[in-house]
Amino acid sequence: MTLFSDVEGIETYQPKDLLRLSAFLAPLMVAMVLVFSFVIWPLMGMPLFL
């Protein structure tokens, strides 16, 4: 990401843009991990807790 953040003559994204994107994607990632850990993995025969 740092490679594309400073291109001369072209306005690119700012750190606040990355923070906003992270704030949007982080809850989605947590939700996906929870769905997999409580629904998908037990259906595949993997124990939830050791």
N, C-alpha and C positions, 0 to 999 in steps of 0.2 A: 504494500500500500504506500509506503514511503516513496517508492520509485516514481509513482505517478502524482504525488502531492505537490511537486514543484516543477512544473513545466513552464519554461519561459514563454511569455506572450499569450498564454492560455490560462484563464481562471479555472482552477480546479476546486476540489472539495477542501473544506477546512476541518480542523479537529472537532468542532461542534457538530459537523455533519456526521462524523464517525460515531460520536457519542449518541446522537439521536438514533442512528442505525442500530447501535448496540443495545440501546434501551428498548427498541422494538423487537430485536431478534433474541435477546437473552431469555425473556419469558417463554417464547416459542420453543427454544431449545430445552428449557427445563420441563415444559409440558411434554415434549416428545420423549425425553428420557423417562419421565414418570409413567407414561403410557406403555412404553416398552418394558419397563421393569415390573410393573404390576399386572400387565395384560399379556403381552406377547411372549416374554420369556417363560412364564409359568405354563403357557400353552405349548411351548416347545419342550417342556420337561425339565427346564432348569430351575433349581430352587431359588426362591426369592431371598431367603436368609440361610446362611450356612449353619 
